[in-house]
Amino acid sequence: MSKPTRPIMSSDSYPIQLPRLLRAYSKSEYAMQQRAKFIYYLCILLACAASFLIVFRLLSGFISPVFNQSLKVVVLPLTALVITILLCLWLLYRGYYNLTANLLPLLIIITTWLIMFFEEQTPLIKLDSVVNILAALSMLPLLFARRKSMILVYTLINILILVVFMLHYQSTSGITRAEMWDYLVDVSVTMAFIGLVGYNIFNINKKALDKAQSDIKKRIDAEAALLKSEKKFREMTDLLPQAVFEMELDGNLTYLNKSGFQELGYSDEDFHQGMNIFDILTESEKLKENIQGVIRGNRSGNQYIARRKNGDLLPVKIYSSTILENEQIVGFRGIVIDISDSIKAEQALAKSERKFREMAELLPQTLYESDLQGKLTYINRAG
């Protein structure tokens, strides 16, 4: 017994909804899953059809003596076919796909030839049974996952069996040699045509599937590389002490780094519920004007008052630029700098300057400053 087709976890696997009995293929490639589903439902359909034929033959045997004569010849192979179809379902359930794919058409072909050789029926009924062989040959491209040459092998073997059958049957059926060769040529050409078409269908589908899987793998690899790059730059932005953001044209934030969450006091839950820049910055009209300036190409920073989640106010300066997709502006990205320390330093410097200016004004002596050209830049009150 060949090894079962084990589930293969690959980058180009796209699991589909499978019947419970086919859970062994839940992680197999997409094409394998589709083939397994096809064989599964085909086995059920064939088992039902063969069971119907068995019941029909049994009932016909009680009604017509003609059918009764060939009852065992037909019922026994059909019964064996139902049993082996159930065996195929079990093999498929166990994961032996390749064995099942070869066994199922072989059983249909063998059963049909047995009935055709040994059933005592009219020429029309016997010769019409060959359509089952043609049906089995036509489904081979859908069953075989590899070894496309087996399609041609099946075709040649059935043509040889047909020749043997017609030579045997012509001597006992009473049909003329001309009629025999006419039927033989017609059916042989049809079998050969089905075999060649099936071979090329398999070949074309295999190449198309390989190309599709290669393209999918390239796309998945590109997506993985993109995710890796995105993860790297996301981690880098999280290391920055400044807040980094991205937002849509209407102001909805689509990204905020770790410093941004910490600075403004928001959480991931708040972000997923929706955060808008117009709710964070207090000066809406000024923000709208500056957004238009960024669209026109202004890259200079703009100063705002931001409101933390707890209501505290924070002076910030924002440098931003546009986000382009297909030459269209779809949003903005930028960096937010906390300038509260700078403002405190400016206020302390102004306070210190005012204090020493007042002290200089109280002096009774003249105190002045001038530039290199001798132009006075400051003189106190006494001066």
C-alpha positions as CSV (number, residue, x, y, z in Angstrom):
1,M,0.0,0.0,0.0
2,S,1.4,3.4,-0.9
3,K,2.0,6.0,1.7
4,P,-1.0,8.2,2.5
5,T,-1.1,11.8,1.2
6,R,-0.2,13.6,4.4
7,P,-1.4,17.2,5.0
8,I,1.2,19.6,3.8
9,M,1.3,23.0,5.4
10,S,2.6,25.4,2.7
11,S,2.6,29.1,2.0
12,D,0.2,28.6,-0.9
13,S,-2.3,26.6,1.1
14,Y,-5.8,28.0,1.0
15,P,-8.1,25.7,3.1
16,I,-11.7,25.4,1.9
17,Q,-14.8,24.0,3.5
18,L,-14.3,20.2,3.5
19,P,-16.7,17.4,4.6
20,R,-15.9,16.0,8.0
21,L,-14.6,12.8,6.6
22,L,-11.9,14.7,4.6
23,R,-10.3,16.4,7.6
24,A,-7.0,14.7,6.7
25,Y,-6.8,17.2,3.8
26,S,-7.6,20.3,5.9
27,K,-4.0,21.6,5.5
28,S,-3.3,20.2,2.1
29,E,-2.9,22.4,-1.0
30,Y,-6.0,23.9,-2.6
31,A,-5.9,21.7,-5.7
32,M,-5.6,18.5,-3.5
33,Q,-8.5,19.6,-1.4
34,Q,-10.7,20.1,-4.5
35,R,-9.7,16.7,-5.9
36,A,-10.5,15.0,-2.6
37,K,-13.9,16.7,-2.5
38,F,-14.6,15.6,-6.1
39,I,-13.7,11.9,-5.4
40,Y,-15.7,12.0,-2.2
41,Y,-18.9,13.2,-3.8
42,L,-18.3,11.0,-6.9
43,C,-17.9,7.9,-4.7
44,I,-21.2,8.7,-3.0
45,L,-22.9,9.2,-6.3
46,L,-21.5,6.0,-7.8
47,A,-22.5,4.0,-4.8
48,C,-26.0,5.3,-5.0
49,A,-26.2,4.6,-8.8
50,A,-24.8,1.1,-8.4
51,S,-27.2,0.4,-5.6
52,F,-30.1,1.6,-7.7
53,L,-29.0,-0.7,-10.6
54,I,-28.8,-3.7,-8.2
55,V,-32.4,-3.1,-6.9
56,F,-33.6,-2.5,-10.5
57,R,-32.0,-5.8,-11.7
58,L,-33.4,-7.7,-8.7
59,L,-36.9,-6.4,-9.4
60,S,-36.5,-7.1,-13.1
61,G,-35.4,-10.6,-12.4
62,F,-38.8,-11.4,-10.8
63,I,-40.7,-9.9,-13.7
64,S,-38.8,-10.9,-16.8
65,P,-37.1,-14.3,-17.4
66,V,-34.7,-12.5,-19.8
67,F,-33.3,-10.4,-17.0
68,N,-33.5,-13.4,-14.6
69,Q,-31.0,-15.3,-16.8
70,S,-28.2,-12.7,-16.3
71,L,-29.1,-11.7,-12.8
72,K,-25.9,-13.1,-11.2
73,V,-23.7,-11.8,-13.9
74,V,-24.8,-8.2,-13.3
75,V,-25.7,-8.1,-9.6
76,L,-22.5,-9.7,-8.3
77,P,-20.1,-7.2,-10.1
78,L,-22.3,-4.3,-9.1
79,T,-22.4,-5.5,-5.5
80,A,-18.6,-5.8,-5.6
81,L,-18.4,-2.3,-7.0
82,V,-20.5,-0.9,-4.2
83,I,-18.2,-2.6,-1.6
84,T,-15.0,-1.4,-3.3
85,I,-16.5,2.2,-3.6
86,L,-17.0,2.1,0.2
87,L,-13.4,0.9,0.5
88,C,-12.3,3.9,-1.6
89,L,-14.2,6.2,0.7
90,W,-12.3,4.7,3.7
91,L,-9.0,5.0,1.9
92,L,-9.8,8.6,1.1
93,Y,-10.7,9.2,4.7
94,R,-7.3,7.7,5.8
95,G,-5.5,10.1,3.4
96,Y,-4.5,7.6,0.7
97,Y,-5.6,9.9,-2.1
98,N,-3.3,8.6,-4.9
99,L,-4.4,5.0,-4.3
100,T,-8.0,6.0,-4.3
101,A,-7.7,8.1,-7.5
102,N,-6.2,5.1,-9.3
103,L,-8.5,2.5,-7.8
104,L,-11.9,4.2,-8.5
105,P,-11.7,4.4,-12.3
106,L,-10.1,1.0,-12.5
107,L,-13.0,-0.5,-10.6
108,I,-15.6,1.1,-12.9
109,I,-13.8,-0.1,-16.0
110,I,-13.3,-3.6,-14.7
111,T,-16.9,-3.9,-13.6
112,T,-18.2,-2.6,-17.0
113,W,-16.0,-5.0,-19.0
114,L,-17.1,-8.0,-16.8
115,I,-20.7,-7.2,-17.4
116,M,-20.2,-6.7,-21.1
117,F,-18.3,-10.0,-21.5
118,F,-20.5,-12.2,-19.5
119,E,-24.0,-10.7,-19.5
120,E,-26.4,-12.4,-21.9
121,Q,-28.2,-9.4,-23.4
122,T,-29.2,-8.0,-26.7
123,P,-26.4,-6.4,-28.9
124,L,-27.8,-2.9,-28.2
125,I,-27.6,-3.2,-24.4
126,K,-24.2,-4.8,-24.5
127,L,-22.6,-2.3,-26.9
128,D,-24.2,0.7,-25.2
129,S,-22.4,-0.2,-21.9
130,V,-19.2,1.1,-23.4
131,V,-20.3,4.6,-22.5
132,N,-19.4,3.8,-18.9
133,I,-15.8,3.2,-20.1
134,L,-15.8,6.6,-21.9
135,A,-17.2,8.3,-18.8
136,A,-14.4,6.7,-16.7
137,L,-11.7,7.8,-19.1
138,S,-13.1,11.4,-19.3
139,M,-12.8,11.9,-15.5
140,L,-9.2,10.8,-15.3
141,P,-7.7,14.3,-15.6
142,L,-9.7,15.3,-12.5
143,L,-8.6,12.4,-10.4
144,F,-4.9,12.1,-11.1
145,A,-2.6,14.4,-9.1
146,R,0.5,13.3,-11.0
147,R,1.6,10.7,-13.6
148,K,-0.3,12.1,-16.5
149,S,1.0,9.3,-18.7
150,M,-1.4,7.0,-16.9
151,I,-4.2,8.6,-18.8
152,L,-2.7,7.4,-22.1
153,V,-2.0,3.9,-20.5
154,Y,-5.7,3.6,-19.4
155,T,-6.8,4.6,-22.9
156,L,-4.6,2.1,-24.7
157,I,-5.5,-0.7,-22.4
158,N,-9.2,-0.1,-22.9
159,I,-8.8,0.1,-26.7
160,L,-7.1,-3.3,-26.6
161,I,-9.8,-4.8,-24.4
162,L,-12.4,-3.4,-26.8
163,V,-10.7,-5.1,-29.8
164,V,-10.7,-8.4,-27.9
165,F,-14.3,-8.0,-26.9
166,M,-15.5,-7.2,-30.4
167,L,-13.6,-10.2,-31.9
168,H,-15.1,-12.4,-29.2
169,Y,-18.6,-10.9,-29.4
170,Q,-18.8,-10.9,-33.2
171,S,-18.6,-14.7,-33.4
172,T,-21.5,-15.2,-31.1
173,S,-23.7,-12.2,-31.7
174,G,-24.4,-12.6,-35.4
175,I,-23.4,-9.1,-36.3
176,T,-21.5,-8.8,-39.6
177,R,-17.7,-8.2,-39.8
178,A,-18.3,-4.8,-41.5
179,E,-20.6,-3.7,-38.6
180,M,-18.0,-4.9,-36.1
181,W,-15.2,-2.9,-37.6
182,D,-17.4,0.1,-38.1
183,Y,-18.3,0.0,-34.4
184,L,-14.7,-0.8,-33.3
185,V,-13.2,2.1,-35.3
186,D,-15.8,4.6,-34.1
187,V,-15.4,3.7,-30.4
188,S,-11.6,3.3,-30.6
189,V,-11.2,6.8,-32.2
190,T,-13.5,8.2,-29.5
191,M,-11.5,6.6,-26.7
192,A,-8.2,7.8,-28.3
193,F,-9.7,11.3,-28.6
194,I,-10.9,11.4,-25.0
195,G,-7.4,10.1,-23.9
196,L,-5.5,12.7,-25.8
197,V,-7.8,15.5,-24.7
198,G,-7.6,14.3,-21.1
199,Y,-3.8,14.2,-21.3
200,N,-3.6,17.7,-22.6
201,I,-6.3,19.0,-20.1
202,F,-4.2,17.5,-17.3
203,N,-1.0,19.1,-18.8
204,I,-2.6,22.5,-19.2
205,N,-4.2,22.4,-15.7
206,K,-0.9,21.3,-14.2
207,K,1.1,24.1,-15.8
208,A,-1.6,26.7,-14.9
209,L,-1.8,25.4,-11.3
210,D,2.0,25.5,-11.0
211,K,2.1,29.0,-12.4
212,A,-0.7,30.1,-10.0
213,Q,1.0,28.5,-7.0
214,S,4.3,30.2,-8.0
215,D,2.6,33.6,-8.3
216,I,0.8,33.0,-5.0
217,K,4.1,32.1,-3.3
218,K,5.8,35.2,-4.7
219,R,2.9,37.3,-3.5
220,I,2.9,35.7,0.0
221,D,6.7,36.1,0.1
222,A,6.3,39.7,-0.8
223,E,3.6,40.2,1.8
224,A,5.8,38.5,4.4
225,A,8.7,40.8,3.5
226,L,6.4,43.8,3.7
227,L,5.1,42.7,7.1
228,K,8.7,42.1,8.3
229,S,9.7,45.6,7.1
230,E,6.6,47.1,8.6
231,K,7.3,45.4,11.9
232,K,10.9,46.7,11.9
233,F,9.9,50.3,11.2
234,R,7.0,50.1,13.7
235,E,9.4,49.0,16.4
236,M,11.8,51.8,15.4
237,T,9.1,54.4,15.6
238,D,8.1,53.0,19.0
239,L,11.6,53.7,20.2
240,L,11.3,57.4,19.4
241,P,10.6,59.8,22.3
242,Q,8.3,61.8,20.0
243,A,4.8,60.9,19.0
244,V,4.5,59.6,15.4
245,F,1.0,59.4,13.7
246,E,-0.8,58.8,10.5
247,M,-4.3,60.0,9.8
248,E,-6.9,60.1,7.1
249,L,-8.2,63.2,5.3
250,D,-11.1,63.5,7.8
251,G,-8.7,63.4,10.8
252,N,-9.2,59.8,11.9
253,L,-6.0,58.4,13.2
254,T,-4.8,55.2,11.5
255,Y,-1.5,54.9,13.4
256,L,0.0,56.2,16.6
257,N,3.3,55.0,18.1
258,K,3.9,54.1,21.8
259,S,5.2,57.6,22.7
260,G,2.0,59.0,21.3
261,F,-0.2,56.8,23.5
262,Q,1.9,57.6,26.6
263,E,2.0,61.3,25.9
264,L,-1.7,61.7,25.3
265,G,-2.8,59.1,27.9
266,Y,-4.8,57.0,25.4
267,S,-4.9,53.1,25.1
268,D,-5.1,50.6,22.3
269,E,-8.8,50.2,23.1
270,D,-9.4,53.9,22.6
271,F,-7.5,53.7,19.3
272,H,-9.6,50.8,18.0
273,Q,-12.8,52.6,19.0
274,G,-11.7,55.6,17.0
275,M,-9.5,58.7,17.6
276,N,-9.8,61.9,15.6
277,I,-7.2,64.6,15.6
278,F,-9.9,67.3,15.8
279,D,-10.9,65.9,19.2
280,I,-7.3,66.0,20.5
281,L,-6.2,69.5,19.3
282,T,-8.2,72.4,20.7
283,E,-7.9,74.8,17.8
284,S,-10.0,73.3,15.0
285,E,-10.1,76.3,12.6
286,K,-6.3,76.8,12.9
287,L,-5.9,73.0,12.3
288,K,-8.0,73.2,9.1
289,E,-6.0,76.1,7.8
290,N,-2.7,74.4,8.5
291,I,-4.0,71.2,6.8
292,Q,-4.6,73.1,3.6
293,G,-1.1,74.6,4.0
294,V,0.4,71.0,4.2
295,I,-1.6,70.1,1.1
296,R,0.0,73.1,-0.7
297,G,3.4,71.9,0.3
298,N,4.1,73.8,3.5
299,R,6.4,71.6,5.7
300,S,7.1,74.0,8.5
301,G,5.9,73.1,12.0
302,N,2.7,74.4,13.5
303,Q,2.1,74.9,17.2
304,Y,-1.1,73.7,18.9
305,I,-2.6,73.0,22.3
306,A,-3.4,69.2,22.7
307,R,-5.8,67.8,25.2
308,R,-4.9,64.6,27.0
309,K,-7.5,62.0,27.7
310,N,-7.7,63.2,31.4
311,G,-8.3,66.8,30.2
312,D,-4.8,68.2,30.8
313,L,-3.6,70.6,28.1
314,L,-0.2,70.1,26.4
315,P,1.5,72.5,24.1
316,V,2.9,70.7,21.0
317,K,4.4,71.4,17.7
318,I,3.5,69.2,14.7
319,Y,5.5,68.6,11.5
320,S,3.6,66.7,8.9
321,S,3.4,65.8,5.2
322,T,0.9,64.2,2.8
323,I,0.4,60.5,2.1
324,L,0.1,59.8,-1.6
325,E,-1.5,56.7,-3.3
326,N,-1.8,56.7,-7.1
327,E,-0.8,60.4,-7.1
328,Q,-3.8,61.2,-4.9
329,I,-3.6,62.5,-1.3
330,V,-5.2,60.0,1.0
331,G,-4.0,61.3,4.4
332,F,-1.2,62.8,6.4
333,R,1.7,61.5,8.6
334,G,3.8,63.5,11.0
335,I,5.6,63.8,14.2
336,V,4.4,65.6,17.4
337,I,6.9,67.3,19.7
338,D,6.1,68.2,23.3
339,I,7.2,71.8,23.6
340,S,6.1,72.4,27.2
341,D,9.7,72.4,28.4
342,S,10.7,74.9,25.7
343,I,7.9,77.2,26.7
344,K,8.8,76.9,30.4
345,A,12.4,77.7,29.5
346,E,11.3,80.7,27.4
347,Q,9.1,81.9,30.3
348,A,12.0,81.5,32.8
349,L,14.3,83.4,30.4
350,A,11.8,86.2,29.9
351,K,11.3,86.4,33.7
352,S,15.0,86.5,34.3
353,E,15.5,89.2,31.6
354,R,12.7,91.3,33.1
355,K,14.2,91.0,36.5
356,F,17.7,92.2,35.4
357,R,16.2,94.9,33.2
358,E,14.3,96.3,36.2
359,M,17.6,96.2,38.3
360,A,19.5,98.0,35.5
361,E,16.8,100.7,35.4
362,L,17.3,101.4,39.1
363,L,21.1,102.0,38.8
364,P,22.1,105.7,39.1
365,Q,24.9,105.2,36.6
366,T,24.6,105.0,32.8
367,L,24.4,101.5,31.4
368,Y,24.3,100.8,27.7
369,E,25.0,98.3,24.9
370,S,26.0,98.9,21.3
371,D,26.8,97.0,18.2
372,L,30.1,96.9,16.3
373,Q,29.1,100.1,14.4
374,G,28.6,102.0,17.6
375,K,24.8,102.0,17.3
376,L,23.1,101.8,20.8
377,T,21.0,98.7,21.3
378,Y,20.2,99.4,24.9
379,I,20.6,102.3,27.5
380,N,19.1,102.5,30.9
381,R,17.0,105.2,32.4
382,A,19.9,107.0,34.0
383,G,21.7,107.1,30.7
